[in-house]
Amino acid sequence: MIEILMLLLCTGIIISGVLAVRLDSLVGAVVSAGLASLFAAVTYVVLAAPDVAMTEASIGSGLSTAIFLYAVRRTREDD
């Protein structure tokens, strides 16, 4: 059961990463990268590393995505 869950999570990370690179929309790419980081955080929970999972979820998925979205918004206002 754990193997299937890990396979699904790793597949989600790969798909989100590929989408982040291939999407034409900059906002979509940022959200997809944040989703990949969120999948990684869930993977760390399954692997029994809750401290790493909390750090990944808060910094990797939450804060980084918010900063990138803010930067994209500020850049588009200047255009």
Residue, then its C-alpha position, 0 to 999 in steps of 0.5 A: m500500500i505504501e509503495i503505491l502511495m509513494l509511486l503516485l506521489c513521485t509521479g505527481i512530483i514529476i508531472s508537476g515539474v514537467l508542467a512547470v517547465r513546459l507551461d506558457s503561462l508564468v503564473g501556471a508554472v509558478v503554481s505547478a512548481g509549488l504543487a511539486s513542492l507540496f507533493a514532496a512535503v507529503t512524501y516526507v510525511v509518508l517517509a516519517a520525516p515530519d520536521v522536513a515535511m513542515t519545512e518543505a510545506s511552509i518554505g518550499s511550497g508556501l513562501s516561495t510560491a507567494i514570493f514568485l507570484y508577487a514578483v510576477r504581479r509586480t513585473r506585469e504592472d510595470d509593463 
